[in-house]
Amino acid sequence: MTIESASAATTSASAAKILVAEDADDLRDAIVLVLLEKGYNVQAARDGHEASLIFTEFEPDLVVLDMRMPKMSGPDTCAAIRQTSDAPVIMFTSTNDAAEVRDAILKGASDFVLKSTGVSELTARITFHLEKTANAAMAESPSIRKTVSAAPSQQFATMTLIVDPDEASRAIIKAVLTRLNQGVFEASTAAEAIGIFKQHDPNIVITEWSLPDMDAFNMLSELKGRRNGKELLKLMMSARLSPEAQRKAHFVGITNFLYKPLGAAKVEIMVADCVRKAIRIQKQKSASVA
């Protein structure tokens, strides 16, 4: 009896169902064993085509996909899944190539875990997404607007507002924040961003310089007098900034710059640094109040 066929016999019918697609036999077997030990109902596939066939019959609660597989790649498999399901899809990959990450995001990937971080990190992300799905099913959380994410739970240490008309760029940054278990709001225009800021007072703003209705300088100037203005961390994105734009950016307190096209590794480093600073500010503020 294979590991894959043994899964149903060793887990209860109520256990969360997970589909794992990985073409490396040893790694696939290791992932399946760990998940079985945690009580999940697991099915495994050796390539993307097999995964898409198993998905239809198995109807898993969560899917783990290798990025590069024979017959059908991870992103293409994800796109096939997205035709019928909103189940979380985690890309377990050895690459952080920006073009491949962008492709996977556009095809519906929920999260990314580098293989170099190990199976333990993968299982942590699986737990997070299953709990997130369960919580969403239990609570009514209507979105603020069509282009804005649902309000994040108070369990998050920080909240970040991402402002960019480019959905793919927002998704790359959102994936990093999701891995860090931080709350996220999204907006595609400055007007939407200002409305979210007034209502939710985020700790971090990551914004494209050129927005459809105004540039980031004018938007951030609008935010300057708000309640959390002095403690707001700001990160700017742009393909190119003129010297004048750079002067304006520094004037409104831009913390740092992310140059487009966004590189996954650079985004990870800079966004994580912003989150650490925001958490430190929160702790210092709490200590001073106490």
C-alpha positions in Angstrom: 0.0 0.0 0.0 1.5 3.4 -1.0 1.6 6.4 1.2 -1.0 8.1 -1.0 -3.5 5.2 -0.8 -2.9 4.8 2.9 -4.0 8.3 3.8 -7.8 7.7 3.8 -7.4 4.7 6.1 -5.4 6.6 8.7 -7.5 9.7 9.0 -11.0 10.5 10.0 -13.7 11.6 7.6 -13.9 15.0 9.4 -10.1 15.7 8.9 -9.1 18.5 6.6 -8.3 17.2 3.1 -5.0 18.2 1.5 -3.7 17.5 -2.0 0.1 17.5 -2.4 1.6 17.6 -5.9 5.4 17.2 -6.1 7.4 15.3 -8.7 10.3 14.5 -6.4 9.4 11.2 -4.8 11.3 11.5 -1.5 10.1 15.0 -0.8 6.5 14.2 -1.7 6.6 11.2 0.6 8.1 13.2 3.4 5.4 15.9 3.1 2.6 13.3 3.0 4.0 11.5 6.1 4.2 14.7 8.1 0.7 15.7 7.2 -0.7 12.3 8.0 1.0 12.4 11.4 -0.9 15.7 12.0 -4.2 14.0 11.3 -4.9 15.3 7.8 -6.6 13.4 5.0 -3.9 13.5 2.3 -3.8 12.5 -1.4 -0.6 13.0 -3.5 0.2 13.5 -7.2 3.4 13.2 -9.1 2.7 15.9 -11.6 0.2 18.8 -12.3 -2.0 16.8 -14.7 -2.5 14.0 -12.1 -3.2 16.6 -9.4 -5.9 18.3 -11.5 -7.6 14.9 -12.0 -7.4 14.0 -8.3 -8.7 17.4 -7.3 -12.0 16.9 -9.1 -12.8 13.7 -7.2 -11.0 14.4 -3.9 -12.3 18.1 -3.5 -9.5 19.0 -1.0 -9.7 21.9 1.5 -6.1 23.0 0.6 -3.6 22.2 -2.2 0.2 22.2 -2.1 1.9 22.5 -5.5 5.5 22.3 -6.6 6.1 25.3 -9.0 7.9 23.3 -11.6 6.4 19.9 -12.5 6.2 17.7 -15.6 3.0 17.6 -17.8 1.5 20.7 -16.1 3.3 23.3 -14.1 2.2 24.4 -10.6 0.8 27.8 -11.8 -1.1 26.1 -14.7 -2.5 23.5 -12.2 -3.5 26.3 -10.0 -5.3 28.0 -12.8 -7.2 24.8 -13.6 -8.2 24.5 -9.9 -9.4 28.1 -9.8 -12.0 27.4 -12.5 -14.0 25.5 -9.9 -12.6 26.2 -6.4 -11.4 28.9 -4.1 -9.5 26.5 -1.9 -6.1 27.9 -0.7 -3.2 26.9 -3.0 0.3 27.0 -1.6 3.2 27.0 -3.9 6.1 25.0 -2.3 9.0 26.0 -4.5 12.8 26.2 -4.8 12.6 29.4 -6.9 11.8 33.0 -6.0 12.1 34.2 -9.6 9.9 37.3 -9.9 8.4 36.4 -13.2 7.4 32.9 -12.0 6.0 34.3 -8.8 4.0 36.9 -10.7 2.6 34.1 -13.0 1.6 32.0 -10.1 -0.1 34.9 -8.4 -2.1 35.9 -11.5 -3.2 32.3 -11.8 -4.6 32.2 -8.3 -1.8 31.1 -5.9 -2.6 32.0 -2.2 0.8 31.7 -0.7 4.5 30.7 -1.4 6.9 28.7 0.8 10.5 28.2 -0.2 11.7 24.6 0.0 14.8 25.9 1.7 12.7 26.8 4.8 11.7 23.2 5.2 8.5 21.1 5.7 7.9 22.6 9.1 7.3 26.1 7.6 5.0 24.5 5.0 2.9 22.8 7.7 2.7 26.1 9.6 1.4 27.9 6.5 -1.1 25.0 5.9 -2.4 25.4 9.5 -2.7 29.2 9.0 -4.7 28.9 5.8 -7.0 26.2 7.1 -7.7 28.2 10.2 -8.3 31.3 8.1 -10.7 29.5 5.9 -12.6 28.1 9.0 -12.8 31.5 10.6 -14.1 33.1 7.4 -16.8 30.4 7.1 -17.9 31.2 10.7 -18.0 34.9 10.5 -19.7 37.3 8.1 -16.9 39.7 6.8 -18.2 41.8 3.9 -15.5 43.6 2.0 -15.2 47.3 2.4 -15.3 47.9 -1.3 -15.1 45.9 -4.5 -11.3 46.7 -4.8 -10.5 46.5 -1.1 -9.7 43.4 1.0 -12.0 42.4 3.9 -11.1 44.0 7.2 -8.3 41.9 8.9 -8.9 40.3 12.3 -7.6 42.0 15.4 -5.3 39.0 15.9 -2.8 40.7 13.6 0.1 42.6 15.1 0.1 45.2 12.3 -2.1 46.3 9.4 -0.7 47.3 6.0 -2.4 49.3 3.3 -1.2 48.4 -0.2 -2.1 51.1 -2.8 -1.5 50.2 -6.5 -3.7 50.0 -9.6 -1.6 47.0 -10.6 -3.3 43.9 -9.1 -0.2 41.7 -9.6 2.1 44.0 -7.7 -0.4 44.2 -4.8 -0.6 40.4 -4.8 3.2 40.0 -4.6 3.3 42.2 -1.5 0.2 40.7 0.0 1.7 37.2 -0.3 4.7 38.3 1.9 2.4 39.9 4.5 0.2 36.8 4.6 3.3 34.7 5.3 4.2 37.0 8.1 0.6 36.7 9.5 -0.1 40.4 9.2 -3.3 42.2 8.2 -3.8 43.6 4.8 -6.0 46.2 3.1 -5.9 46.8 -0.6 -6.8 49.9 -2.7 -6.3 50.7 -6.4 -6.7 54.5 -6.1 -5.7 57.3 -3.7 -9.4 58.0 -2.9 -10.0 54.4 -1.8 -6.8 54.4 0.2 -7.8 57.6 2.1 -11.2 56.2 2.9 -9.6 53.0 4.3 -7.1 55.0 6.3 -9.8 57.1 7.9 -11.6 54.0 9.0 -8.9 51.6 9.9 -5.7 53.6 10.7 -3.1 51.1 9.3 0.5 50.9 10.6 2.1 50.7 7.2 1.3 52.2 3.8 3.0 50.7 0.7 2.1 52.7 -2.3 2.8 53.2 -6.0 3.9 56.7 -6.8 1.6 57.2 -9.8 -2.0 56.6 -9.0 -5.0 57.1 -11.2 -6.5 60.0 -9.3 -3.4 61.7 -7.7 0.2 61.0 -7.0 1.4 59.5 -3.7 2.8 62.8 -2.5 -0.7 64.4 -2.5 -2.3 61.3 -1.0 0.3 61.0 1.8 -0.1 64.8 2.4 -3.8 64.1 3.0 -2.9 61.5 5.5 -0.3 63.6 7.4 -2.8 65.1 9.9 -4.5 61.8 10.7 -4.3 60.2 14.1 -1.5 57.8 13.4 0.4 60.1 11.0 3.6 60.5 12.9 4.0 56.8 13.4 3.0 55.7 9.9 5.7 53.7 8.1 5.7 54.4 4.3 7.2 52.4 1.5 7.2 53.7 -2.1 7.0 51.7 -5.3 7.8 52.9 -8.7 9.5 51.9 -12.0 11.3 55.3 -12.0 11.4 58.4 -9.8 12.5 61.8 -11.0 14.8 63.8 -8.6 11.8 66.1 -7.9 9.6 63.1 -7.1 12.3 61.8 -4.7 12.4 65.1 -2.9 8.7 65.1 -2.5 8.8 61.5 -1.3 11.3 62.3 1.4 9.3 65.4 2.4 6.2 63.2 3.2 8.4 60.8 5.2 8.9 57.8 2.8 10.7 55.1 4.7 12.3 53.4 1.7 11.8 52.6 -2.0 10.9 49.4 -4.0 11.8 49.7 -7.6 9.6 47.9 -10.2 9.5 45.3 -11.6 9.2 43.9 -8.1 11.7 41.2 -7.1 10.3 38.7 -4.7 13.5 38.5 -2.5 13.8 42.3 -2.3 10.1 42.6 -1.4 10.4 40.0 1.3 13.3 41.8 2.9 11.9 45.3 2.8 8.4 44.5 3.8 9.6 42.3 6.7 11.8 45.2 7.9 8.7 47.5 7.8 6.7 45.0 9.8 9.4 44.6 12.4 9.7 48.4 12.8 5.9 48.7 13.1 5.7 46.1 15.8 8.6 47.8 17.7 6.7 51.1 17.5 3.6 49.4 18.9 5.5 47.9 21.8 7.1 51.2 22.6 3.7 53.0 22.5 2.2 50.3 24.8 5.1 50.6 27.2 4.9 54.4 27.4 1.1 54.2 28.2 1.7 51.6 30.9 
